[in-house]
Amino acid sequence: MSTSKKKNEAREMVGATMSEYDGVRYLHLDSIWVQGAMRIKKPNELELEYIQRMMAWMLWRPQAEVTDGHAVQLGLGAAAITRFTHKVLRMQTTAVELNPTVINACRLWFRLPDDDARLSVVNEDAAAWVADRAHRHSAQVLSVDLYDHDAAAPVLDDEDFYAACRDVLDEGGLMTVNLFGRASSFGRSAARIARVFGLDQVWSLRPTKEGNTVIVAARHVQVPGREELTERAAHIEDKFGLPARKWLRMVRPLDPALLVD
């Protein structure tokens, strides 16, 4: 049994709760830690900075194809990315969430719509979902944000899990991962991702002030020149209102010196 599976089985299932402050609604899991947020008057906008950066995969996709294909989220949070890929990008969208109270909370409080022809919200273990061979090469985009109620470290974080994530991606597919915590924790997680995807296919954005670092990993993507990336960033900002020019300034190839075995 993999380390990820053991950790997943051991997770305590806690109830989702909600708080509001200054026009923003927050999701919690029986703790003070914020698991997601939504500005009540603008539910389809991405409120949290690290959630915005989870969309940095858009820079790696050709402008004409940026909204094509299937977007999968592992960990629903407050359904921010799910709402965005479904309602704004209008992509085929699947969200995988283990905790049924999170799904219920998102439908009650966070404007998550019912399933439809383009949306499927699955109450399932993310490790089992990515390991299912029926999902191999089924996604162009995979967003991974899997933390427990204490937000101490990712609950799925070994090489077997990341290898299964890579298998879910089609050729040219992209994964973003939220890593939160101490530098040593980041280094271990980033090293595992790099061993699976290859160091030349992994990049990181600068940490947010809260300590979230977003990793981007690709399955055989060729990075275009600076001029093309700048054009893509301008298109993303103009059409979708995301700060893509800022992402472009903060993204870097993964530094081998930061990796921890």
C-alpha positions in Angstrom: 0.0 0.0 0.0 1.4 3.4 -0.9 2.1 6.1 1.6 -0.5 8.3 0.0 -3.2 5.6 0.4 -2.3 5.1 4.0 -2.5 8.8 4.7 -5.8 9.1 2.8 -7.4 6.2 4.7 -6.2 7.8 8.0 -7.7 11.2 7.3 -10.3 12.4 9.7 -13.5 13.4 7.9 -14.6 16.7 9.3 -17.6 18.9 8.6 -17.4 21.9 6.4 -18.3 25.3 7.9 -18.7 28.8 6.5 -17.8 32.3 7.6 -18.2 35.7 6.0 -16.2 38.9 6.3 -16.3 42.1 4.2 -18.3 40.6 1.4 -16.2 37.4 1.1 -17.5 34.0 2.1 -14.9 31.5 3.4 -14.9 27.7 3.6 -13.4 26.0 6.7 -13.0 22.4 7.8 -13.5 22.6 11.6 -10.6 25.0 12.0 -9.5 28.6 11.5 -7.7 27.6 8.3 -9.3 28.9 5.1 -10.0 26.1 2.6 -11.4 28.5 -0.1 -13.2 31.8 -0.6 -15.8 33.5 -2.8 -16.6 37.1 -3.2 -20.4 37.0 -2.8 -21.2 39.6 -5.4 -18.7 38.2 -7.9 -18.9 34.4 -7.5 -17.1 33.5 -10.8 -14.0 35.6 -10.0 -11.0 34.0 -8.3 -10.7 35.7 -4.9 -7.6 34.2 -3.4 -4.2 35.0 -5.0 -2.9 31.4 -4.9 -6.1 30.2 -6.6 -5.5 32.7 -9.4 -1.9 31.4 -9.7 -3.3 27.8 -10.0 -4.6 29.0 -13.4 -1.0 29.8 -14.6 -1.2 26.6 -16.8 -3.0 28.9 -19.3 0.4 30.4 -20.2 1.6 27.0 -21.4 -1.3 26.4 -23.8 -1.5 28.0 -27.3 -3.9 30.9 -27.4 -6.3 29.3 -29.7 -6.5 26.1 -27.5 -6.4 27.6 -24.0 -10.0 26.7 -23.2 -10.1 23.4 -25.1 -10.5 20.0 -23.5 -11.1 18.6 -20.0 -10.2 20.3 -16.8 -10.0 18.2 -13.6 -9.7 19.5 -10.0 -8.5 17.2 -7.2 -9.9 18.8 -4.1 -13.0 21.0 -4.5 -12.2 23.7 -1.8 -14.8 26.4 -2.2 -15.3 25.4 -5.9 -13.5 28.5 -7.2 -11.5 26.7 -9.9 -14.5 24.5 -10.7 -16.8 27.4 -11.2 -14.2 29.2 -13.3 -13.3 26.4 -15.7 -17.0 25.5 -16.0 -18.7 28.9 -16.2 -15.9 31.2 -17.5 -13.7 29.0 -19.6 -16.6 26.8 -20.4 -14.4 23.7 -20.4 -15.5 20.1 -19.7 -15.0 20.0 -15.9 -14.6 17.3 -13.3 -14.1 17.9 -9.6 -13.0 15.1 -7.3 -13.7 15.6 -3.6 -13.6 13.0 -0.8 -15.6 14.9 1.8 -19.3 14.9 1.0 -19.9 17.9 3.4 -17.6 20.0 1.2 -19.7 19.2 -1.9 -22.9 20.0 0.0 -21.4 23.2 1.4 -20.3 24.3 -2.1 -23.8 23.7 -3.5 -25.5 25.5 -0.6 -23.1 28.4 0.0 -20.6 28.7 -2.9 -22.7 28.7 -6.1 -21.6 25.3 -7.3 -24.2 24.3 -9.9 -25.7 20.9 -10.2 -24.0 18.5 -12.6 -24.7 19.0 -16.3 -23.4 18.0 -19.7 -20.1 19.8 -18.9 -19.8 19.4 -15.1 -19.3 16.3 -13.0 -18.6 16.6 -9.2 -17.4 13.2 -7.9 -17.5 12.1 -4.3 -14.4 9.9 -4.4 -10.8 9.5 -3.1 -8.5 11.5 -5.4 -5.8 8.8 -5.2 -8.3 6.2 -6.4 -9.6 8.4 -9.1 -6.2 9.1 -10.7 -5.2 5.5 -10.4 -8.3 4.3 -12.4 -7.0 3.4 -15.8 -10.3 4.6 -17.3 -9.0 8.2 -16.7 -5.7 7.8 -18.4 -4.9 10.6 -20.9 -8.4 12.0 -20.2 -7.5 15.6 -19.1 -5.7 18.5 -20.6 -5.5 20.3 -17.2 -5.2 19.0 -13.7 -5.4 21.2 -10.6 -4.2 19.6 -7.3 -5.0 21.2 -4.0 -5.3 18.5 -1.3 -4.9 19.6 2.3 -6.5 18.4 5.5 -8.3 20.7 8.0 -5.0 21.7 9.6 -3.4 22.7 6.2 -0.1 21.3 7.4 1.0 19.3 4.3 -0.5 17.7 1.2 -2.4 14.6 2.1 -1.4 13.0 -1.2 2.2 13.7 -2.0 4.3 10.6 -3.0 5.7 9.7 -6.4 3.1 7.0 -7.0 0.4 9.7 -6.7 2.2 12.2 -9.0 2.9 9.4 -11.5 -0.9 8.6 -11.6 -1.6 12.4 -12.1 0.8 12.4 -15.0 -1.0 9.4 -16.5 -4.3 11.3 -16.3 -2.9 14.0 -18.5 -3.0 13.8 -22.3 0.1 14.7 -24.3 0.7 18.4 -23.8 -1.3 18.4 -20.6 -0.5 20.5 -17.6 -0.8 20.1 -13.8 -0.7 22.8 -11.2 -0.2 21.9 -7.5 -0.6 24.1 -4.5 2.3 23.5 -2.0 2.0 25.2 1.3 4.3 25.0 4.3 7.9 25.0 5.4 10.8 25.1 2.8 11.8 21.5 3.5 8.2 20.3 2.9 8.2 22.2 -0.4 11.6 20.8 -1.4 10.4 17.2 -0.8 7.2 17.7 -2.7 8.9 19.5 -5.6 11.5 16.8 -5.9 8.9 14.1 -6.2 7.1 16.0 -8.9 10.4 16.6 -10.8 11.3 12.9 -10.7 8.0 12.0 -12.2 7.7 14.7 -14.9 11.3 15.5 -15.5 13.1 18.6 -14.2 12.8 20.4 -17.6 9.0 20.1 -17.4 8.5 21.6 -14.0 8.3 25.3 -13.0 7.4 27.3 -9.9 5.9 30.7 -9.2 7.1 32.8 -6.3 5.3 32.1 -3.0 2.4 34.2 -2.0 2.7 36.3 1.1 0.6 33.5 2.9 3.2 30.9 1.9 1.5 29.1 -1.0 3.8 28.1 -3.9 2.2 26.9 -7.1 4.1 24.3 -9.1 3.4 23.8 -12.8 4.3 20.4 -14.3 3.8 19.5 -18.0 3.6 16.3 -20.1 5.9 17.0 -23.0 5.3 20.7 -23.5 7.6 22.9 -25.5 7.8 26.4 -24.0 7.6 29.1 -26.7 9.7 32.2 -26.8 9.2 35.3 -24.7 7.3 37.2 -27.4 4.7 34.4 -27.7 4.4 34.1 -23.9 3.8 37.8 -23.6 1.1 37.6 -26.2 -0.6 34.8 -24.4 -0.4 36.7 -21.1 -2.0 39.7 -22.7 -4.8 37.6 -24.1 -5.5 35.9 -20.8 -5.7 39.3 -19.0 -7.9 40.9 -21.6 -10.3 38.0 -22.0 -10.4 36.4 -18.6 -9.3 39.1 -16.2 -6.4 37.1 -14.6 -3.0 38.7 -13.8 -1.1 36.7 -16.3 1.6 39.3 -17.0 2.4 39.2 -13.3 2.6 35.4 -13.5 5.1 35.7 -16.4 7.4 37.8 -14.3 7.4 35.4 -11.3 7.6 32.0 -13.0 10.9 30.2 -13.0 12.3 26.8 -13.9 12.5 24.7 -10.8 15.7 25.3 -9.0 17.5 21.9 -8.3 19.1 23.5 -5.2 15.7 23.7 -3.6 14.9 20.0 -4.0 15.1 17.7 -0.9 15.4 14.0 -1.2 
